[in-house]
Amino acid sequence: MEFVTHRVRNPFDQSPPCEEFVAGFGDTDAHFHVIGDHPGVHGGLETSIPFTGRPWSAAFFEALEACGLVERIAWADPDADAHALDSADGERARTDGSRAIETVVTDRTFLSYLHLCLPEGDPEYERFEPFFDAELRAIVAHVLLPVGERATRHVLETYTARPVDDELDMDALHATEIRGSGWLIVPVKDPATWTDDDSERFVQRMQAIQASDYRRESDLGRFLPGSEPYRVR
């Protein structure tokens, strides 16, 4: 089943019980699902776009653009009083000395958080997991990209049969491929700690995956008359 909507911000109309939150953003028929922690860690409150508004956001989105998961980045002009946005509901995000992002155009990609609300104290991951899980199962992407230790741990524990160490070595896991229960998983080191080598490894890995048969589908055409394939997720 494919969920189709022209909205890219909060396409599933999620209304969590909190004042400040960042819902999912991007293509609802995405092949790639980029999963972060919460807005206090990975940003997005100013634009309602996950992973924006941080000093590392520009480099992170440039890497997504370089590997084809983002089609285009619209940059803010910090000196302009008024700026015409390509997206009618776009807002301006500023970062500490880095280029600020107004909005992005994704390409087969959806961005969301495990914990979509900005925590007032300790994050309540179990309370907000149903919001994330609803997005994940509605999108049914082929590749999951958990960003940072918390998201990586959740994805490995929940969507694979792989034993998970008490402490994850994100340097070793970064930009590797792990076969999950219906998904290909590519852990991503937290962008706040990226080096140029980390960015290059990520871009090269995602380019290689897209050049391969990464889709997690079954061909049911063999059970039907004729020779046409009938692929389902």
C-alpha positions as CSV (number, residue, x, y, z in Angstrom):
1,M,0.0,0.0,0.0
2,E,1.3,3.5,-0.9
3,F,0.3,6.6,1.1
4,V,0.3,9.6,-1.3
5,T,0.1,13.2,-0.2
6,H,1.6,16.4,-1.6
7,R,2.4,17.6,2.0
8,V,6.0,17.1,3.0
9,R,5.7,18.6,6.6
10,N,3.9,16.4,9.0
11,P,2.1,14.5,6.2
12,F,0.4,12.1,8.7
13,D,-1.1,15.0,10.8
14,Q,0.5,13.9,14.0
15,S,-0.5,15.9,17.1
16,P,1.6,14.7,20.0
17,P,0.8,15.9,23.6
18,C,3.5,18.6,23.8
19,E,3.9,22.3,22.9
20,E,7.0,22.0,20.7
21,F,7.6,19.1,18.3
22,V,9.2,18.2,15.0
23,A,7.1,15.7,13.0
24,G,8.3,13.8,10.0
25,F,9.3,15.5,6.8
26,G,9.7,14.3,3.2
27,D,8.4,11.8,0.8
28,T,5.7,9.4,2.1
29,D,6.7,6.8,-0.5
30,A,10.3,7.1,0.4
31,H,13.0,4.5,-0.2
32,F,15.2,5.9,2.5
33,H,14.2,6.8,6.1
34,V,16.6,8.9,8.1
35,I,15.9,8.6,11.8
36,G,17.2,10.9,14.5
37,D,16.8,11.3,18.3
38,H,14.7,14.3,19.3
39,P,14.7,18.0,18.6
40,G,16.8,18.9,21.6
41,V,19.6,16.8,20.1
42,H,19.2,17.1,16.3
43,G,17.2,20.4,15.9
44,G,14.4,21.4,13.6
45,L,12.1,23.5,15.8
46,E,12.5,26.6,13.7
47,T,11.9,25.0,10.3
48,S,9.9,21.9,11.3
49,I,12.5,20.0,9.3
50,P,14.5,17.4,11.3
51,F,18.3,17.8,11.5
52,T,18.2,21.6,10.8
53,G,19.3,24.5,12.9
54,R,22.5,22.9,14.2
55,P,26.1,24.0,13.4
56,W,26.6,20.7,11.6
57,S,23.3,20.8,9.7
58,A,24.7,22.3,6.5
59,A,27.4,19.7,6.2
60,F,24.9,16.9,6.9
61,F,22.4,18.0,4.3
62,E,25.2,18.6,1.7
63,A,26.2,15.0,2.2
64,L,22.5,13.9,1.7
65,E,22.5,16.0,-1.4
66,A,25.8,14.6,-2.7
67,C,24.5,11.0,-2.4
68,G,21.1,11.8,-4.0
69,L,18.8,11.6,-0.9
70,V,18.2,15.4,-1.1
71,E,17.4,17.0,-4.5
72,R,18.0,20.6,-3.5
73,I,18.8,22.8,-0.4
74,A,17.3,26.3,-0.2
75,W,19.7,28.4,1.9
76,A,18.7,31.3,4.0
77,D,20.0,34.8,3.5
78,P,20.9,36.0,7.1
79,D,21.2,39.7,6.0
80,A,17.8,39.9,4.2
81,D,14.7,41.3,6.0
82,A,12.4,39.4,3.7
83,H,13.2,36.3,1.8
84,A,11.0,34.6,-0.8
85,L,10.8,30.9,0.0
86,D,10.4,28.1,-2.5
87,S,8.1,26.4,0.0
88,A,5.1,28.3,1.1
89,D,5.3,27.0,4.7
90,G,9.1,27.2,5.0
91,E,10.8,29.0,7.8
92,R,14.3,30.2,8.4
93,A,16.8,28.3,10.5
94,R,20.1,29.9,11.6
95,T,23.2,28.0,12.7
96,D,26.2,29.1,14.6
97,G,28.3,30.6,11.9
98,S,27.4,28.0,9.3
99,R,25.0,28.3,6.3
100,A,21.4,28.3,7.4
101,I,18.8,26.2,5.8
102,E,15.3,27.5,4.9
103,T,13.9,24.3,3.4
104,V,15.0,21.2,1.4
105,V,13.5,19.1,-1.4
106,T,14.0,15.5,-0.6
107,D,14.4,12.7,-3.2
108,R,12.8,9.4,-2.1
109,T,13.7,10.3,1.5
110,F,11.8,10.8,4.7
111,L,13.3,12.4,7.9
112,S,11.9,11.8,11.4
113,Y,12.7,11.4,15.1
114,L,12.3,8.6,17.6
115,H,11.0,11.2,20.1
116,L,9.3,14.0,18.1
117,C,8.6,16.3,21.1
118,L,11.2,18.6,22.6
119,P,11.6,17.0,26.1
120,E,10.9,19.2,29.1
121,G,13.0,16.9,31.3
122,D,14.2,13.4,30.6
123,P,13.0,12.1,27.2
124,E,10.1,9.7,27.3
125,Y,11.0,7.4,24.5
126,E,8.5,4.7,25.3
127,R,5.7,7.3,25.4
128,F,6.5,8.7,21.9
129,E,7.6,5.5,20.2
130,P,4.1,4.9,18.7
131,F,4.3,8.1,16.8
132,F,7.6,7.1,15.2
133,D,6.5,3.5,14.6
134,A,3.3,4.8,12.8
135,E,5.4,6.8,10.4
136,L,7.9,4.0,9.8
137,R,5.2,1.5,9.0
138,A,3.2,3.9,6.8
139,I,6.2,4.8,4.7
140,V,7.7,1.3,4.5
141,A,11.1,2.5,3.2
142,H,13.7,0.0,2.0
143,V,16.6,1.5,3.8
144,L,16.7,2.8,7.4
145,L,19.4,5.3,8.4
146,P,19.5,5.7,12.2
147,V,21.6,8.8,13.1
148,G,23.5,8.7,16.4
149,E,23.8,6.1,19.2
150,R,20.2,6.3,20.5
151,A,18.5,5.9,17.1
152,T,20.9,3.2,16.1
153,R,20.4,1.2,19.2
154,H,16.6,1.4,18.9
155,V,16.6,0.3,15.2
156,L,19.0,-2.6,15.8
157,E,17.1,-3.8,18.9
158,T,13.7,-3.5,17.3
159,Y,14.2,-4.3,13.6
160,T,17.0,-6.9,13.6
161,A,17.8,-10.1,15.3
162,R,21.4,-8.9,15.8
163,P,22.7,-8.8,19.4
164,V,23.3,-5.2,20.5
165,D,26.3,-4.4,22.7
166,D,25.9,-2.3,25.8
167,E,28.1,0.3,24.2
168,L,27.9,0.8,20.4
169,D,31.0,1.7,18.5
170,M,29.5,4.3,16.2
171,D,32.9,4.9,14.5
172,A,32.9,1.2,13.4
173,L,29.2,1.1,12.6
174,H,29.1,4.3,10.6
175,A,28.1,3.8,6.9
176,T,28.1,0.0,7.1
177,E,25.3,-2.3,5.9
178,I,23.3,-4.4,8.2
179,R,20.5,-6.7,7.1
180,G,17.4,-6.3,9.2
181,S,13.9,-7.8,9.4
182,G,12.6,-6.4,6.2
183,W,15.0,-3.4,6.0
184,L,18.6,-2.7,5.0
185,I,20.1,-0.7,7.9
186,V,22.9,1.9,7.5
187,P,23.9,3.3,10.9
188,V,25.1,6.9,10.8
189,K,27.5,8.5,13.3
190,D,26.1,11.6,14.9
191,P,26.9,14.5,12.5
192,A,28.1,16.7,15.4
193,T,31.2,14.4,15.5
194,W,31.7,13.9,11.7
195,T,35.1,14.4,10.1
196,D,35.6,14.9,6.4
197,D,36.4,11.1,6.2
198,D,33.0,10.3,7.9
199,S,31.2,12.4,5.3
200,E,33.0,10.8,2.4
201,R,32.4,7.3,3.8
202,F,28.7,8.0,4.1
203,V,28.3,9.5,0.6
204,Q,30.2,6.6,-1.0
205,R,28.2,4.0,0.8
206,M,24.9,5.5,-0.2
207,Q,26.0,5.9,-3.8
208,A,27.0,2.2,-3.8
209,I,23.7,1.1,-2.3
210,Q,21.7,3.1,-4.9
211,A,23.7,1.5,-7.6
212,S,22.7,-2.0,-6.3
213,D,19.4,-3.8,-6.0
214,Y,18.7,-2.5,-2.5
215,R,14.9,-2.7,-2.6
216,R,13.4,-5.1,-0.1
217,E,10.6,-6.5,-2.2
218,S,9.1,-9.9,-3.1
219,D,8.1,-10.8,-6.7
220,L,4.6,-12.4,-6.5
221,G,4.4,-12.5,-10.2
222,R,5.4,-16.1,-10.2
223,F,2.0,-17.0,-8.7
224,L,0.1,-15.1,-11.4
225,P,-0.6,-15.8,-15.1
226,G,1.8,-14.2,-17.6
227,S,5.4,-13.2,-17.2
228,E,5.1,-9.7,-15.8
229,P,6.6,-9.2,-12.3
230,Y,4.4,-8.1,-9.5
231,R,6.6,-6.7,-6.7
232,V,5.3,-5.9,-3.2
233,R,7.0,-4.4,-0.2
